[in-house]
Every structure is written in C-alpha cells, then in structure tokens.
Amino acid sequence: MPRIYDVITIGEATIDAFMTIHDANSKCHLETHTGELCFKHGSKIDVEKYDFQMGGNAANVAVGLTRLGLNAAPACEIGDDEFSIKIRNQMALEGVERMLVTQSKGRQSNFSVIINFKGDRTIFNEDLKRAHKFDFEDMASKYIYLTSMGDEWVGPYEHALAFGKTHGSKIVFNPGTRQLSHKTEIIQNVLKVTDILFVNKEEAELILFNHFNKKVDNSDNYIKDLCQELQKLGPKTIVMTNGKEGSYALTPEGTFLVQGLFPGKAIERTGAGDAYSTGFLGALIYDLSVEKAMKWGAINSAAVVSVIGAEAGLLTKEEIIQRLSK
C-alpha cells in the first residue's frame, strides 16, 4: 500500500542565519536610487539581532501545508553536519514527514546569511552540488510542488515529471532564476504539463523575453498580457506576484483576478513568495475558488513578513479563516 500525500515538495532545505541591522545604524546606508546596501570595507558592523532558522523553498512550503492540516513531504538533500540535525529536528517538531529527506555523508548542509535592513533583505547563499536522488517508490501524491534547486536540478525535474505522469499527480511549478536562465528543454516540458505556475513579475518576463523588462509597467493590462502569454506555454492556472502591487491570477477559463496586499507591518520579507504559494495551494486542495485561494495566499504572506524568518509566521487553517472574517 503506497504512502499517499497531498503534496510532495521538491527543492531545498537550508539553515538561514538572519542578521538584523538597526535602521539607524550609521555604518550602513541604502542608496535609494540604485538599491545598493553600502558599508565601509573592513569596518565592524553592530548587529541588532541574530536568528538561526530552517528555510529553503521545499521545507518552507511543506511546513506551511502541514500547518494548514495537509499531508506534505519535502524531497530535499541535506548534509550530515550539525545544521542537518537542526533541520531534521525542526521538521519533526512541525510534524513534517521526512521520508524523502536524504543526507550526504561528509557534506555540509546548505547555508544562507540574510541581512535584514530597513524592512528588506539581502541574501548571501551558499549553493552546494547535490545528487538529488529521491526515491519515490511506494508513494503517491495529489500534487507535486516543483521549485528551484542547485546545479544538479535537471535529473530531479525529469524524475518528478515521470513520477507525476505515472501517478496522475498535478504539477505545481515555482521555478528559480537558475532554471529559467538555462532555457533547457526540460523547462519547456515542465511548463507544458503544469497545472499551477507560480512566478513573480520578473520571472515571468525572464520566461517570455529572456530578460527583465527595462520599462517598468505595473498596469493590470500588462500583467494580464504576461499571464496570457505564459498560459500559451502550457500552464493551466497562472499566479503572479508583484511585490507591493499585490498578486494576479489567470484561470483556465480565462478569468483574470487581482488581489491586493493584506495590511500589516513588514519586518522581514524572506519566504513571502513561499507563504503565498502555500496559502493558495492549500485553499485549492480544500476545494476553494481561485479568488479565495488568492486571499489565503495574501494573508499567509502578510503573516510571514511580519516576523523574522520564512516559517515562523506561517498560519494554520483556522488562523487564516479567522483573519478572513475580520
């Protein structure tokens, strides 16, 4: 009898080290016209607070879906160092299934350093090569959430597509810049069978134009055009986020929907996209409409950015329903 999951998330699990620098720190400043964070080379910078937390897209979404009451399993590869212990312990604490979490002997786990300054983050990411050989034997899943990975990502993508085809799993695709920049045939193949595509505006432009649009256009008409062009590549439902402008969706029937941000103070933005995807997908699994799913995504995302880290603010199903009723 196979193990049956609501969602298998395929991607990364990491340890994120957050360094919060006070907005008034005189040794750091933000060049507003270029977006550059500047500090003097060789200087000693006072840090207001350190936080060490589990992160990574596959882990974030699996934790978020589990908090929503769903059965999710992350497929990710970690090392066998002290950070791997924290990752596995945190998953156990969250009640996340770890059957697909593999460990590389003699290797370290993925690690990111994130500077939080003036409500936004700068990420220093260590990307280690992994084999990503996941064993899906005796398993089935309603959805496969396929997201960004390190260098050795083509094999796992092909494996995921084959598994999904065999078991009739719906494909949810949230690609990373690394995958989109390569423009390989496997990306086209994934897009052709994708049920739900999650991208931000810049990623959409990268898929369609091979570069970001130099002319900033946040109009609904432009976003709708992007969604329609993406849909021609195969995905049935397009979901696009665009920072402070909110989010957009194009349904298989051609209905274009717009959702604004939910109110709240943004403390740190790591994991906002994962939280949105989690809320949206969770709502669909509970047979809610795309319009309601967008609200779940927006509420979950607002909760995550109100605290430090990608997972601390993720909501339960009951908490989302409660916030919707306000």
C-alpha positions as CSV (number, residue, x, y, z in Angstrom):
1,M,0.0,0.0,0.0
2,P,1.7,3.2,-1.1
3,R,2.0,6.3,1.1
4,I,-0.3,8.9,-0.2
5,Y,0.5,12.6,0.3
6,D,-1.4,15.7,-0.5
7,V,1.8,17.4,-1.8
8,I,5.4,16.4,-2.3
9,T,7.6,19.5,-2.4
10,I,10.9,19.1,-4.4
11,G,13.6,21.6,-3.7
12,E,15.9,22.7,-0.9
13,A,16.1,22.8,2.9
14,T,18.6,25.2,4.4
15,I,19.7,26.9,7.5
16,D,19.1,30.7,7.3
17,A,21.2,33.0,9.5
18,F,19.5,36.3,9.9
19,M,21.4,39.4,10.8
20,T,19.1,42.3,11.7
21,I,20.8,45.7,11.5
22,H,19.1,48.7,13.0
23,D,17.7,51.2,10.5
24,A,19.6,54.0,12.2
25,N,23.0,52.2,12.1
26,S,25.4,55.0,11.0
27,K,27.8,52.4,9.4
28,C,25.2,51.2,6.9
29,H,23.2,53.1,4.4
30,L,20.9,52.4,1.5
31,E,21.5,54.1,-1.9
32,T,17.8,54.7,-2.7
33,H,18.4,55.4,-6.4
34,T,20.4,52.2,-7.1
35,G,19.1,49.9,-4.3
36,E,22.6,49.2,-3.1
37,L,23.3,48.5,0.5
38,C,26.6,50.1,1.4
39,F,29.0,49.8,4.3
40,K,32.8,50.5,4.6
41,H,35.0,47.6,3.7
42,G,36.9,46.3,6.8
43,S,34.5,48.0,9.3
44,K,32.8,46.4,12.2
45,I,29.0,46.5,12.0
46,D,26.8,46.2,15.1
47,V,24.0,43.7,14.6
48,E,20.8,44.2,16.5
49,K,19.8,40.6,16.5
50,Y,20.8,37.1,15.2
51,D,18.3,34.4,14.3
52,F,19.1,30.8,13.0
53,Q,16.1,29.1,11.4
54,M,15.3,26.4,9.0
55,G,14.5,27.7,5.5
56,G,14.6,26.6,1.9
57,N,11.7,26.5,-0.5
58,A,10.7,22.8,-0.2
59,A,10.9,23.0,3.6
60,N,9.0,26.2,3.8
61,V,6.1,25.0,1.7
62,A,6.0,21.6,3.4
63,V,5.9,23.2,6.8
64,G,3.2,25.7,5.7
65,L,1.0,23.0,4.2
66,T,1.4,20.9,7.3
67,R,0.2,23.8,9.5
68,L,-2.8,24.0,7.2
69,G,-3.7,20.4,8.2
70,L,-2.4,18.8,5.0
71,N,0.0,15.9,4.5
72,A,3.1,17.2,2.9
73,A,6.6,15.7,2.4
74,P,9.7,17.7,1.3
75,A,12.1,15.9,-1.1
76,C,15.4,17.6,-0.4
77,E,19.0,16.8,0.3
78,I,21.0,18.0,3.3
79,G,24.4,17.3,4.7
80,D,25.3,15.3,7.9
81,D,26.7,18.2,9.9
82,E,25.3,20.0,13.0
83,F,23.0,22.1,10.8
84,S,21.4,18.9,9.4
85,I,20.4,17.9,12.9
86,K,18.6,21.3,13.4
87,I,16.8,20.8,10.0
88,R,15.6,17.3,10.8
89,N,14.6,18.3,14.4
90,Q,12.7,21.3,13.2
91,M,10.8,19.2,10.6
92,A,10.0,16.7,13.4
93,L,8.7,19.5,15.6
94,E,6.5,20.7,12.8
95,G,5.2,17.2,12.2
96,V,6.6,17.1,8.6
97,E,7.2,13.7,7.0
98,R,10.9,13.2,6.5
99,M,10.9,10.0,4.3
100,L,12.3,12.0,1.3
101,V,14.9,14.0,3.2
102,T,18.3,12.5,2.2
103,Q,21.7,13.1,3.8
104,S,25.0,13.4,2.0
105,K,27.8,11.8,4.1
106,G,30.7,14.0,4.8
107,R,28.9,17.1,3.3
108,Q,27.7,20.2,4.9
109,S,24.1,21.5,4.7
110,N,23.0,24.5,2.6
111,F,23.5,27.7,4.5
112,S,22.4,31.3,3.8
113,V,23.2,34.6,5.5
114,I,20.5,37.1,5.3
115,I,21.0,40.8,6.2
116,N,17.7,42.5,7.2
117,F,18.0,46.3,6.9
118,K,15.1,48.8,6.5
119,G,12.5,46.1,6.1
120,D,14.1,44.2,3.2
121,R,16.7,41.5,2.9
122,T,19.9,40.8,1.1
123,I,20.8,37.1,0.8
124,F,24.2,35.5,0.7
125,N,23.5,32.0,-0.5
126,E,25.9,29.0,-0.5
127,D,24.9,26.7,-3.3
128,L,26.4,23.2,-2.9
129,K,26.2,20.5,-5.5
130,R,23.9,17.7,-4.6
131,A,22.9,14.4,-6.3
132,H,19.2,14.9,-5.5
133,K,18.4,11.2,-6.0
134,F,15.0,10.9,-4.4
135,D,13.3,7.5,-4.1
136,F,9.5,7.9,-4.7
137,E,8.9,4.1,-4.6
138,D,5.6,3.1,-2.9
139,M,4.5,6.7,-2.8
140,A,1.7,8.7,-4.5
141,S,0.8,12.4,-4.3
142,K,-2.1,14.5,-5.4
143,Y,0.3,17.4,-6.2
144,I,4.0,17.7,-6.9
145,Y,5.4,21.1,-6.0
146,L,8.5,21.6,-8.1
147,T,10.7,24.5,-7.2
148,S,14.2,25.9,-7.5
149,M,17.3,23.7,-6.8
150,G,21.1,23.9,-7.1
151,D,23.2,23.0,-10.1
152,E,22.1,19.3,-10.4
153,W,18.5,20.0,-11.0
154,V,17.7,18.5,-14.4
155,G,17.7,14.9,-13.3
156,P,15.3,15.5,-10.3
157,Y,13.0,17.5,-12.6
158,E,12.8,14.7,-15.1
159,H,12.3,12.2,-12.3
160,A,9.4,14.3,-10.9
161,L,7.7,14.6,-14.3
162,A,7.9,10.8,-14.7
163,F,6.5,10.2,-11.2
164,G,3.7,12.7,-11.7
165,K,2.7,11.1,-15.0
166,T,2.7,7.6,-13.5
167,H,0.6,8.6,-10.5
168,G,-1.6,11.3,-12.1
169,S,-0.2,14.0,-9.9
170,K,-0.9,17.6,-10.7
171,I,2.3,19.7,-11.2
172,V,2.8,22.9,-9.4
173,F,5.8,24.8,-10.7
174,N,7.6,27.6,-8.9
175,P,10.9,27.9,-10.9
176,G,14.0,29.8,-9.8
177,T,16.2,32.1,-11.8
178,R,18.8,29.4,-12.2
179,Q,16.3,27.2,-14.0
180,L,14.8,29.9,-16.1
181,S,18.2,31.3,-17.2
182,H,19.2,28.0,-18.7
183,K,16.2,27.7,-21.1
184,T,16.7,24.0,-21.4
185,E,14.1,21.6,-23.0
186,I,13.2,20.3,-19.6
187,I,11.7,23.7,-18.6
188,Q,9.5,23.7,-21.7
189,N,8.4,20.1,-20.8
190,V,7.6,21.1,-17.3
191,L,5.6,24.2,-18.4
192,K,3.6,22.0,-20.8
193,V,2.2,19.8,-18.0
194,T,2.0,22.4,-15.3
195,D,-1.4,22.8,-13.6
196,I,-0.4,25.9,-11.5
197,L,2.5,28.2,-12.3
198,F,3.8,30.5,-9.5
199,V,6.1,33.3,-10.6
200,N,6.8,36.9,-9.8
201,K,6.7,39.5,-12.5
202,E,10.4,39.5,-13.1
203,E,10.4,35.7,-13.5
204,A,7.5,35.9,-16.0
205,E,9.5,38.4,-18.1
206,L,12.5,36.2,-18.0
207,I,10.5,33.2,-19.2
208,L,8.9,35.2,-22.1
209,F,11.6,37.7,-23.1
210,N,14.9,36.1,-21.8
211,H,15.4,39.3,-19.7
212,F,13.6,41.6,-17.3
213,N,11.6,44.4,-18.9
214,K,13.6,47.6,-18.6
215,K,10.5,49.7,-18.8
216,V,8.6,49.3,-15.5
217,D,4.9,48.6,-16.2
218,N,2.7,47.5,-13.4
219,S,-0.6,48.1,-15.1
220,D,-3.2,45.4,-14.9
221,N,-3.3,45.2,-18.7
222,Y,0.4,44.5,-18.9
223,I,0.2,41.9,-16.2
224,K,-2.8,40.2,-17.9
225,D,-0.8,40.1,-21.2
226,L,2.1,38.4,-19.4
227,C,-0.3,35.8,-17.8
228,Q,-2.0,35.1,-21.2
229,E,1.4,34.6,-22.9
230,L,2.5,32.3,-20.1
231,Q,-0.7,30.3,-20.4
232,K,0.1,29.7,-24.1
233,L,3.2,27.7,-23.0
234,G,1.0,25.1,-21.2
235,P,0.3,26.0,-17.6
236,K,-3.5,25.9,-16.8
237,T,-3.5,28.5,-14.0
238,I,-1.1,31.4,-13.8
239,V,-0.4,33.0,-10.4
240,M,1.9,36.1,-10.4
241,T,3.1,38.2,-7.5
242,N,4.4,41.7,-7.9
243,G,5.7,43.0,-4.6
244,K,3.7,45.8,-3.1
245,E,1.4,45.8,-6.2
246,G,-0.2,42.5,-4.9
247,S,-0.9,39.4,-6.9
248,Y,-2.8,38.3,-10.0
249,A,-4.2,35.1,-11.4
250,L,-5.4,33.8,-14.7
251,T,-7.7,30.8,-14.5
252,P,-8.0,28.0,-17.1
253,E,-11.3,29.6,-18.2
254,G,-9.5,32.9,-18.9
255,T,-10.8,34.9,-15.9
256,F,-8.2,37.5,-14.7
257,L,-8.2,38.2,-11.0
258,V,-6.4,40.9,-8.9
259,Q,-5.6,40.7,-5.2
260,G,-4.1,43.5,-3.1
261,L,-1.8,43.0,-0.1
262,F,-3.3,42.4,3.3
263,P,-2.4,45.2,5.8
264,G,0.4,44.8,8.3
265,K,3.9,45.9,9.0
266,A,6.7,44.2,7.1
267,I,9.6,43.3,9.4
268,E,11.5,40.8,7.1
269,R,10.4,39.5,3.7
270,T,12.2,36.1,3.4
271,G,9.7,33.4,2.4
272,A,6.9,35.8,1.4
273,G,6.5,34.0,-2.0
274,D,6.6,30.5,-0.5
275,A,4.0,31.6,2.1
276,Y,1.7,32.9,-0.7
277,S,2.1,29.7,-2.7
278,T,1.4,27.6,0.4
279,G,-1.8,29.5,1.2
280,F,-3.0,29.5,-2.4
281,L,-2.4,25.8,-2.9
282,G,-3.8,24.8,0.4
283,A,-7.0,26.6,-0.4
284,L,-7.4,24.8,-3.7
285,I,-6.8,21.4,-2.0
286,Y,-9.7,22.3,0.3
287,D,-11.8,22.9,-2.8
288,L,-12.0,26.7,-2.5
289,S,-12.1,29.0,-5.6
290,V,-9.1,30.7,-7.1
291,E,-10.4,34.0,-5.8
292,K,-10.5,32.7,-2.2
293,A,-7.1,31.0,-2.7
294,M,-5.5,34.3,-3.6
295,K,-6.8,35.7,-0.3
296,W,-5.4,32.8,1.6
297,G,-2.0,33.4,-0.1
298,A,-2.0,37.1,0.6
299,I,-3.0,36.6,4.3
300,N,-0.3,33.9,4.8
301,S,2.3,36.1,3.1
302,A,1.4,39.1,5.2
303,A,1.8,37.0,8.4
304,V,5.2,35.7,7.4
305,V,6.7,39.1,6.6
306,S,5.5,40.4,10.0
307,V,8.2,38.3,11.7
308,I,11.8,37.2,11.0
309,G,12.2,34.0,9.0
310,A,10.4,32.1,6.3
311,E,8.4,29.8,8.6
312,A,7.7,31.4,11.9
313,G,4.7,33.4,10.7
314,L,3.1,30.6,8.6
315,L,-0.6,30.3,9.7
316,T,-2.9,27.4,10.4
317,K,-6.1,26.9,8.5
318,E,-8.1,28.2,11.5
319,E,-5.9,31.3,11.7
320,I,-6.4,32.2,8.1
321,I,-10.2,31.7,8.3
322,Q,-10.2,33.9,11.4
323,R,-8.3,36.7,9.7
324,L,-10.5,36.4,6.6
325,S,-13.6,37.1,8.8
326,K,-12.2,40.4,10.2
